[in-house]
Amino acid sequence: MSASIKQAADIIRSGGLVAFPTETVYGLGANALDSLAAAKIFELKERPAFDPLIVHIADPEEINGLAVIRPGLAQNIKALAAKFWPGPLTIVLPKKASVPDIVTAGLSTVGLRVPDNKIALELIRQSGCPLAAPSANKFGRLSPTTAEHVRQQLPELECILDGGSAKIGLESTVIALPKDGFAILRQGAITAEDLAKILPVSRQPVKNNGLASPGLLRSHYSPGKPLYLLGAEPPLDKSRTGCLVLQKAPAGFARTEALSPQGDLRAAAANLFSALHRLEADRAVEYIVAEPVPEEGIGLAIMDKLRKASFRWK
């Protein structure tokens, strides 16, 4: 059902789950300080316990209750927050004991971000707690960018806040902060070039005993139909194949989805998961081929998603 923010906040406070919009994708939220509530996320998504959850907050000051800020790091966090929060940037920091181990998959670090969505921010405020929230889908499947995508994958979920289509359409960029700058753990809408205007790129290897960020598995974001990256002419029957392209739609395929007729990579990123959902739902499509996009700027994040979506079908 659709619900009001007040109803959703009541559910969160009582230990339940709520799907809500962000600027990236729809999240499946629970009280991040309640280990039993967080466990329900893993159960509903069928998510492995070794894959950590990102924690959403409404104000950068809330970091202080969740993360340990080592000497010299506060100014870097402040600079990043001033530039990119609210927005699609997750910062991984050493966690405080207040964050349950199940949220961080047993890691000593926690990923934090302030979402750029009025509904999400108001839900966090009215709930009175940070929200642990991965994407609101079954684990490994296509990320949801509309409320309907959530309903299709999680029909048993009782509370969904409908905020229309996500404006960015890709998960947040995830970074760690070694002493000498930043290191990207997961590509997203905020690029290395964007971040380098604030901090230098770290030369230190990121150390973590496990997955330091969600979205690092080799297979992820997969539609329910075989997806292949297009190198040359696909060895498939075109009349049964859907084609995902950046601009120009080739002839002969059962269905073609052009991500941006103008070749705009940011528009392509915003349309990526919706286009894959349409190809997945089309009964005339048995296979999907995807044209690579230029690996520059946000194109790096698009290709990361497409490679992970195709991996399970190799």
C-alpha positions, 0 to 999 in steps of 0.5 A: 500500500501507499502510506503517509510519512507519519505512518511509515515513521510509526512502522520504523519506530515499531521495528518494521520495514518501509520502502522509500524514495531517494535520489539514487534508487528506492531504499528498504529502510529499518531502524539502523540501531535496532538489530532485529529490525535490520535482520528483517531487511536481510530476510526480506531481500534474501541478502547474504549476511556478509553484505553490509548496509548503508546508513542514511542520516538527515544531518551531517552532525549525526555522524558523531553518534555513529562513527569514530572520527580520527584526528585530522579527518573532521575537516575532510568530512566537513568539506565533503559534506558541504559539497556533496550532502545531501547527495549520492555520496556514501562515506565509510568510517570506523563505526561506534558501538551504537551501530549493530554488527549485523548492519555492518556485516561484522565489519568495524566500519559503517557507510553513511550518507545524507540522501537528497530527497525530501521524503527520505529526509522527513522520514528519517526525522520523523522516525527519530533514528538513522535508517539502514537501507539497501535498495528495495529489491531482491538481492542481486536483482535490478535496482528499483527506481520507482515504487512499482518496481518495489511492488513487483519484487517485494509484493509482501512489503506493506508500506511503500512511500511513492515519490515518483521516479528516482532522479539519478537512478544509480546507487551512491558513490561509496568512498573510504578516507585514508589519511592521504585523501579518498578511495572509491569503493563503488562507482556512482554518480559522483565521479573521481573527478568531482571528488578530486576537487575537494580531496586528493586521490589516495595512493594507499590500498584500502584494507578491510576484512570483508566487503567494505561496501555494498555492490562489490560482488561480481554478480549483481543488478541482474535482470531475470533474463540473460544479459550479455555485453555487446561486443560484435554481432550477438549470436542470438536470434534478434527477433527474441532479443532486446537491445539496450543502447546509448543512442542509436537504435539498431533494427531487427531486435524484438525491443530496443531501449535507447538510454539517451538519444542525445548521448548524455551519460547522466541521462543514460544513468538515470534511465538505466534500471528503468530500461532494464526493467522494461526489457525484463518485463517484455514477453517478446524478449528472451535475451538482452544485449547491452551496448557498452558506453564510454567509460568516462565520468558517470559512464564508469558507474554505468559499465560497472552495473552492466558488467555485474548484471551480465556476470551471472549469465557468462 
